[in-house]
Amino acid sequence: MRWQKVTRLVIAIAAVAFAIVVVRAFRRPAPAPAPIPAAARTEPGAVVEATGGRVERFKSSREDVRVEYEQQLTYANGSTKLKGVTITTDERGGGRTFTVKSKEGQVGENNAAMTLTGDVRLASSDGVAVRTEHATYSDKDSRVDASGPVEFSRGRMTGSGTGMAYDIARDVLVILKQAVVHVAPDEAGADAADIASQRAEVARREKYMQFTDEVRVVRAGQDVRADQVTAHLTDDEKYIEAMELRGHSRIAMAKPVPGGLQSLGARDMDLKYGPDGKTLEHAMLLGDAVIFLAGDKGAAGRQIVAKTIDIALAPDGSTPVSLLAREAVQLLLPAEGTLPTRTIRSAAMRADGDAGHGLTSAQFTGGAEYRERGADVNRVATAATLDVALKPGMSGFDDARFAHGVHFTDGGMTAVSAAARYDLNAGTLQLTGSEPGAARPHVINEQIAVDANQVDITLAGPLLKASGAVKSILQPAKNGGRGAGQGAASDAKLPGLFKQDKPVNVTSDALDYDGRANRATYTGAAQLWQEETSIKGATILLDDKTGTLTATSTEGGMVATVTMLQEADKDRKMQRVRSIATSKDFHYEDASHLATYTGSAHLTSPSGDLTASKIEMYLKPSGDEIDRTEGYEAVTMRGQNRTVTGTRLTYTTADQRYVVTGTPMKLVDECRRETVGRSMTYLRNSDITTVDGNDQTRTLTTGGGTCP
């Protein structure tokens, strides 16, 4: 049987063993073996040493962790040191692999943390490399921390700093102090960058880099500065697609083109870049925003200031093609050549343009204020809205249109209207429109006030053209003369027919006014008046510099004047008398105090009714008192119930003497008797008439008359 065979074999082996024991028991004892020498210690103080690359494996929720080392040392206090350490973290699901290596590692409690010393290197399977001398690895947080100098790299990016925190689970690298990053040029030799900050964070899984405190980024011709900069990367992490600047944000362009961005500033900025990662496509400036656009050939840039500015750029990354600014907006164009400094303020601004020309138009809303300041210029315009046509490169304005509640001042001139168009190149201002509070355009300076349906002003002068139911007021004299405004003569005055301290009103269909020459020309049913003195004509020209006035009529029309002048009555008492006159033309010259009526002249006054081809009225130097009156050709004088005809009349107020001459002179008295002679002299105060003859014309009275 099989079990019997096995039993016999066991018994035999036991017998042999027993025999050997008996023999040894009776033999003499052999000498004791020599002791085995102890192994030499490689680390003083270590109680246990293990070599040969022991491996431990830890499990976490998202990754597997392996710790490998070349030697393990255990000390009497229970601490453990590893040499030649390699820590490997594998993301589950075939993700990245992270490796941390160092010369030594001090294992912490429960093997959850390790202090790494000596040439610590962290690397990822997709190219991240970090180097430092001392670090701490936490298995619990899957994190590596360092406090000393750090160097790192990935692809084209290299950098350094002091202190590091690397979150392996999130794949986030943080440089704690004095971060410096350099990005090498790409294959095309572009997109290089240098970044400096106090703190840097690279979150690769979330595709962003963040730099904090004293940040400066120099890239693609841009010098970017802010308290914090966050760069969002493309999916392949090769380029920047957006950037956020927070706190004291500034961007300066190294080589700005005329009309292109020179610099940007704000509290915060949001930037969007093109597919190449370097061409700026869009910028949002938030809080105390300011933009400078470069001028031509080193000229000062144009400045736009607002609380917020939203700007879109052309494909060149520099030329603005649209801009929206809000709150406390200010556009400043500096003085250039003969142009003064120009400033526009408003609540909001919108500007549009194209890649070839930049911004070509802008609209200012919410209350716009326009200013020009220079050595000889001080202009201010306000309105609800302002639309401007911009020159290429925003070098200036071609055209500015104001709407609603327009108020324009230029030195001593003020203009009000519902709408206005200002041509800066020509220096002209056109006023039009009607609205509540401004039924039609109104212009006033120290010389003249004008209301009309349309007013066109050339500011250098000023020169003014008004049309449509024109109404103007010639301002009374100030400080002994009119026209103390821009370009006016200080000795300008009203013609002597008018009181110097009272305004003169004028209406017409149109007005042409030259402020430099102090000359106003009214055309079309012109009428001028001051109190009871008035002049009507097709055209009235008033020259304040010389004190002359001219009125003309159209064919078939007449000039009509009403004057109030001082004249003595028969009792030699001075009184103001009204003289009414009509003629084809009227002219008054202040230098000679002469009023001349030409063409079918007819003058009616308390002194008589006079008609002639031309009548001259001489005033005394005071300008308000008649000195003498002259009549020329076809003279007819009616008064005192008599009619005198002749070729010349002279009336002097000093002796109240009328002298009429002619070839012949004819007198028809109140009795209808007709007396013919060479001349007649009539003394008004004594009521004496004398008629003289000569050899050719003897005095002759005919007719029995109608008197008793």
PyMOL commands that set and color helices and strands:
alter all, ss='L'
color gray80, all
select helices_A, chain A and resi 2-26+109-111+392-394
alter helices_A, ss='H'
color red, helices_A
select strands_A, chain A and resi 46-51+55-59+63-68+71-75+80-91+97-107+113-124+129-138+143-154+157-167+172-183+193-197+199-203+208-219+222-233+240-253+261-273+280-293+302-313+320-333+341-354+358-365+368-373+378-383+385-390+397-410+413-423+428-432+442-444+448-451+454-458+463-474+504-514+519-530+533-543+548-552+559-568+574-583+585-589+594-605+608-619+626-639+642-652+657-668+674-683+688-692+700-702
alter strands_A, ss='S'
color yellow, strands_A
deselect
rebuild
show_as cartoon
